[in-house]
Amino acid sequence: MSGRLIKFISTLTVWLFAAIWALPLLYGIWTAFHPSAFATNFDPLAPLTLKNFARAWTAAPFARYFLNTVLLVLGIMAAQFLICTLAAFGLARWKFFGAELLFALILVQLMVTPDVLILENYRTLQKLDLIDTLTGVGLPYVASAFGIFLLRQTFKSIPKELDDAARVEGANTLQTIWRVYLPLARPVYVAYGLVSVSYHWNNFLWPLIVTNSVETRPLTVGLQVFASVDQGIDWSVICAAALMTSAPLMIAFLLFQRAFIQSFLRAGIR
């Protein structure tokens, strides 16, 4: 009986924390689909409306912000996949002088938060004339220490005999990576891709510093227009804009959640 009671209390606690976590999301959904008069009046008979989304879409160039964000996150993810794959393969399979030291330096980067490097990154972009460009926003993130670490550990878990079999068939290094390692590490790539997209979709501070024009602002920076005094504070419009901003991420996670979870269960972060 005590075991059942403990299980019941544990389950109830989990549901309680889940409900607390979901409250801001539920409030945002409620407010976005109801008139402003019902933002704090939770009347079950309150009328539904889509006007908040229309007002949010026309209050700022959301189409341009969406395009900038999609180009930014997909460009960063593609560059990370390419660079991290090649670096991880070299560290996992090739033996060369200083390999362990190089990997240790990569691990050190995991301990350095990106915010610490904002000043130096900004100076570098100034010298390269990349301020207020999407390339400048994404350039500091194309080499990811976390991605190299994760893929290296995954590649090391793949039997080396598959390399030998591929070379017997006449495959070179790039063909071996493409035909052997990428298919076997596909769940890890899906999980890492979701992490990368989620982080850079929500990244705010660095794009705020680097971008100065509508042509380069991502969604997170463009969303601040709704919090300005000139626009006024309309929580229904603000929640509608926030929901439009976060909806693609939520849909992507729901579509790939199984691959996301399985990747860490199978490969793990070892």
C-alpha positions in Angstrom: 0.0 0.0 0.0 2.8 2.4 0.8 4.3 1.7 -2.6 1.1 2.6 -4.3 0.8 5.8 -2.2 4.3 6.8 -3.1 3.6 6.2 -6.8 0.3 8.2 -6.6 2.1 11.1 -4.9 4.9 11.1 -7.4 2.4 11.1 -10.3 0.4 13.8 -8.8 3.5 15.9 -8.2 4.6 15.5 -11.9 1.2 16.5 -13.1 1.2 19.5 -10.7 4.6 20.7 -12.0 3.4 20.1 -15.6 0.3 22.2 -15.0 2.4 25.0 -13.5 4.7 24.9 -16.5 1.8 25.0 -18.9 -0.1 27.9 -17.3 1.8 30.7 -19.2 1.2 28.8 -22.5 -2.5 28.3 -21.8 -2.9 31.9 -20.8 -1.2 33.0 -24.0 -3.4 30.8 -26.1 -6.5 32.0 -24.3 -5.6 35.7 -24.7 -4.5 35.4 -28.3 -7.9 33.9 -29.4 -10.1 36.3 -27.4 -10.8 40.0 -27.5 -8.8 42.3 -25.2 -11.7 42.7 -22.8 -11.4 39.0 -21.9 -7.6 39.0 -21.4 -8.1 38.7 -17.6 -11.7 37.6 -17.7 -11.8 33.9 -18.2 -15.4 33.6 -19.3 -16.2 30.2 -21.0 -18.7 32.0 -23.2 -16.2 34.6 -24.4 -16.3 35.0 -28.2 -13.3 33.6 -30.2 -11.5 35.9 -32.7 -8.6 35.9 -35.1 -8.3 39.6 -35.3 -5.4 39.7 -32.8 -3.3 37.7 -35.2 -4.2 40.0 -38.1 -3.4 43.1 -36.0 -0.1 41.6 -34.9 0.8 40.6 -38.5 0.2 44.1 -39.8 1.7 46.0 -36.9 5.2 44.9 -38.0 6.8 43.3 -41.1 6.3 39.8 -39.8 6.7 38.2 -43.2 10.2 39.6 -43.4 11.0 38.7 -39.9 9.9 35.1 -40.5 12.0 34.9 -43.7 15.1 36.3 -41.9 14.7 33.8 -39.0 14.2 30.8 -41.3 17.2 31.7 -43.4 19.3 32.3 -40.3 18.5 29.1 -38.4 18.7 26.9 -41.5 21.9 28.5 -42.6 23.5 28.0 -39.2 22.3 24.4 -38.9 23.6 23.5 -42.4 27.0 25.1 -41.5 27.1 23.3 -38.2 26.2 20.0 -39.7 29.1 20.3 -42.2 31.8 21.6 -39.9 30.8 19.5 -36.9 30.6 16.3 -38.9 34.1 16.7 -40.5 35.6 17.8 -37.1 33.9 15.0 -35.2 35.0 12.4 -37.7 38.6 13.5 -37.6 38.7 13.5 -33.8 36.9 10.1 -33.6 38.8 8.2 -36.3 42.1 9.8 -37.1 45.1 9.6 -34.8 47.4 12.6 -35.0 49.6 14.6 -32.7 47.7 16.9 -30.3 44.3 15.3 -31.0 43.5 14.9 -27.3 44.6 18.5 -26.6 42.5 19.8 -29.4 39.5 18.0 -28.1 40.1 19.3 -24.6 40.2 22.9 -26.0 36.8 22.2 -27.7 35.4 21.0 -24.4 36.7 24.2 -22.8 34.5 26.2 -25.2 31.4 24.4 -23.7 32.2 26.2 -20.4 32.3 29.7 -22.1 28.9 31.3 -22.5 28.4 33.1 -25.9 27.5 36.3 -24.1 31.1 36.6 -22.8 32.4 36.9 -26.4 29.9 39.5 -27.6 32.4 42.4 -27.6 35.1 40.5 -29.4 32.7 39.0 -31.9 31.3 42.5 -32.6 34.8 43.9 -33.2 35.6 41.0 -35.6 32.4 41.6 -37.6 33.2 45.3 -37.8 36.5 44.5 -39.4 34.8 42.1 -41.8 32.1 44.6 -42.6 29.4 42.1 -41.6 27.4 44.3 -39.1 23.7 44.3 -39.9 23.8 41.2 -42.0 22.4 37.7 -41.5 25.9 36.3 -42.2 27.2 38.4 -39.3 24.4 37.1 -37.0 25.1 33.5 -37.7 28.9 33.5 -38.2 29.9 33.2 -34.5 27.8 30.0 -34.2 28.8 27.9 -37.2 31.4 26.0 -35.3 29.6 24.4 -32.3 31.6 22.7 -29.6 28.5 20.9 -28.4 27.9 19.6 -31.9 31.5 18.4 -32.3 31.4 16.7 -28.9 28.0 15.0 -29.5 28.9 13.7 -33.0 32.4 12.6 -31.9 30.9 10.5 -29.2 28.4 9.1 -31.6 31.0 8.3 -34.3 33.2 6.5 -31.7 30.3 4.2 -30.9 30.1 3.0 -34.6 32.2 -0.1 -35.2 35.4 0.7 -37.1 34.9 -2.5 -39.1 32.3 -0.6 -41.2 35.1 1.8 -42.2 37.2 -1.0 -43.4 34.3 -2.6 -45.3 33.5 0.7 -47.0 37.2 1.2 -48.0 37.3 -2.3 -49.4 34.4 -1.3 -51.6 36.4 1.6 -52.9 34.8 4.4 -50.9 36.9 7.4 -49.9 36.6 9.4 -46.7 33.8 11.6 -47.7 31.8 8.7 -49.2 32.4 6.7 -46.0 31.0 9.6 -43.9 28.0 10.0 -46.3 27.1 6.4 -46.7 28.0 4.9 -43.3 28.2 7.5 -40.5 25.4 9.8 -41.5 22.7 7.1 -41.8 23.7 5.5 -38.5 23.8 8.9 -36.7 20.5 10.2 -38.2 18.6 10.4 -34.9 21.5 12.4 -33.3 21.4 14.8 -36.2 17.6 15.2 -35.8 18.0 15.9 -32.1 21.0 18.3 -32.6 19.1 20.0 -35.4 16.2 20.7 -33.1 18.4 22.0 -30.4 20.2 24.3 -32.8 17.0 25.6 -34.4 15.4 26.1 -31.1 18.3 28.1 -29.7 18.9 30.3 -32.7 15.1 30.8 -33.2 14.9 32.2 -29.7 18.2 34.0 -29.6 17.7 37.6 -28.8 20.7 39.5 -27.3 23.2 38.9 -30.1 20.8 39.6 -33.0 19.6 42.8 -31.1 23.2 44.1 -31.0 24.2 43.2 -34.6 21.1 44.1 -36.6 19.9 47.6 -37.2 17.4 47.3 -40.0 14.2 45.4 -40.9 15.9 43.5 -43.7 18.1 41.6 -41.1 16.1 41.5 -37.9 14.8 38.0 -36.8 11.5 37.4 -35.1 12.8 37.8 -31.5 14.1 41.3 -32.2 11.1 42.3 -34.2 8.7 41.1 -31.5 9.9 43.9 -29.2 7.9 46.4 -31.1 4.8 45.2 -29.3 6.3 46.0 -25.9 7.1 49.6 -26.9 5.2 52.5 -25.3 4.3 54.0 -28.7 2.4 50.9 -29.7 0.6 50.6 -26.3 0.2 47.4 -24.3 -2.4 45.1 -25.8 -1.9 41.7 -24.3 -4.1 40.0 -26.8 -2.0 41.3 -29.7 1.2 40.6 -27.8 0.2 37.0 -27.1 -0.9 36.5 -30.7 2.5 37.7 -31.9 4.3 35.5 -29.4 2.2 32.5 -30.4 3.0 33.0 -34.1 6.6 33.2 -33.2 6.7 30.1 -31.1 4.2 27.9 -33.1 6.8 26.6 -35.7 9.1 25.4 -32.9 6.2 23.6 -31.1 5.0 22.0 -34.3 8.6 20.9 -35.1 9.1 19.3 -31.7 5.7 17.5 -31.9 6.7 16.1 -35.3 10.2 15.0 -34.3 9.8 14.3 -30.5 10.2 10.6 -30.9 13.5 10.9 -32.8 14.6 13.6 -30.4 14.1 11.4 -27.3 15.5 8.2 -28.9 18.7 10.0 -30.0 19.7 10.7 -26.4 18.5 7.3 -25.2 20.5 5.4 -27.8 23.6 7.6 -28.3 23.4 9.6 -25.1 25.8 12.4 -24.2 28.8 10.3 -23.1 
